[in-house]
Amino acid sequence: MKCTLCGQEFNETSAHTACKGCGFAKDCSLVKCPNCGFEDVPVPNWIRNFFRKKQHHAAVQTCDSLNIRLDQLEVRRKVKVTDVETQNRSALQKIIAIGALPGTELFLIRRFPSYVLQIGRSQFSIDRELASLIYVAPCSGDGRS
């Protein structure tokens, strides 16, 4: 684990050791940095596994000819997210927040001045940099007009 305040790397056991003096230590889900004392929520296992998978396959993975980056997609296309390429936690958090994870279907509404996409009944606006990290493939019945 890495403290988001001071940058100190530590493991979960040392984080729980730092909480021993607290009366809420048994029921608390926060992780306390042993270096600076900053408390943060723990990273969920599925995000931790997502990063491990990305780091493991980053060197050998190539983009399939059917997969394109979202920033290269023409408008009014329904596509399915196939991959998210990022080592940037901030960018990944934004992608997770809008729900553009692999397997998700989305519809690209507009590209300019920002990328507007629809996921389910929600619409989101993202910049070109974020759109370039999302790989997509065409869906059957892609919604072209």
Beta strands, then each sheet from edge to edge (+ up, - down):
strand 1: 31-32
strand 2: 39-40
strand 3: 68-69
strand 4: 77-84
strand 5: 105-110
strand 6: 115-119
strand 7: 122-126
strand 8: 134-138
sheet 1: 1+ 2-
sheet 2: 3+ 8- 4+ 5- 6+ 7-
end
